[in-house]
Amino acid sequence: MVIPKLKIKSGDTVKVLRGRDRGKTGKVLSVIPKEEKVIVEGANMVHRHIRPRRAGEKGQRVIVASATRISNVMLVCPKCKKASRVGLKREGGVRQRICKNCEAVID
């Protein structure tokens, strides 16, 4: 199986396009290239149940961010502050991501 090169990286700000958190923006906490998913801060929050580990300790329900399909998020350009598609440009053998709206180099 070929692992695809993704145009969204950890630390990017993205806008959620689909699901119950549509319209929210958040920072990408991690990227899972094999599954083509991202974990976005504050989006797609789910409850996880934790069982007690020691005697006398109580179990808990913890709210954590769950993975979202990468096709359901769009990168927010740091220059124009709009959600935009990402293009690739090679300059001097270096692969750079560019904003399709304002042509600014993202990283």
N, C-alpha and C positions, 0 to 999 in steps of 0.2 A: 504494500500500500504506500502510495506517495503522499507525504505530508505537504500540504500546500503552503506557499508563502503568503502570509496574510498582510493586509495593508493597515491593520490596527494593532498597536503595541500596548504593553502595560504602561500606565501613566497618562495615556491619551484621554481627552475629554470627549465623550460621545453622547449622542441623543438617541433615546429609545424610540423606535418607529412603530413597533407592534406590541400587543399585549396590554395587560391592565395598567402598566406604568408608562404608556404611550405619552410622549412629550417631555418626560423627565430627562435631565442631563446628569451625568455623573462621570467619575473617574474610573478607568478600567483598572481593576485590581490584579487580574491575571488573565492570560490568554491560553486556551487549550487548542493548539493547532490540529491535533489528531482528530478531534471531534468538531472542529470549526465552531468553537464556542468561546464566549468571553464572560467574565464575571464583573458586573458593573456595580459600583458602590451605590447603595440606596435603591436599587432596582431589582425586581423579581425576588423579593424577600419571602422566605419560607420559614416555617417553624420546624426545628429539629428537637427531638425528644432525647434527653440525656438520662440514662438510668443511674441510680445511686451507686457509687463505687464502694463506700464503706458503710458499716452498720451505723444506723442513726442519721445518715445523710439523706436528704430528700432528692428526688428526681426533679428535673427542670425542663422547661420549654425554652429554647433559645432561638432568637430570630437571626437568620444568616442570609446572605445574598447567594442566590442560586445562579447557575450558568444560563446564558441566553445565547441563542443562535447569532452568529456574527452578521448574518444577513438582516437581522432585525435591529441593528444599530448603525448609526452614521456618525462619522467623525466630525467634530466641531472644529473649524479652522481657528487657530489662535490669533490670526491677524484680522480676518473679517468677521469673526464671531458667529458664523453661520454654519449650519450643518451642510456638509458638501461631500461629493464623491472625491475619492483619492486617486490621483494619477501617479505614474512612475516616470522619472526622467533620469537618464544616465548622463552624468557629467564627469568626464575624466575617470571613467571606470567606477565611479561611486554611484550607487543607487539611491536616489532621493525621492521622497514622497512630496507631491505638490497638490495644492487645493485646486479643484476644477473651476471654482468660482472666480478667485482672484489671482490664480497662478503663483501664489506665495509658496515658498519652500517650507514644509512643515517641520522637518528636523535637520 
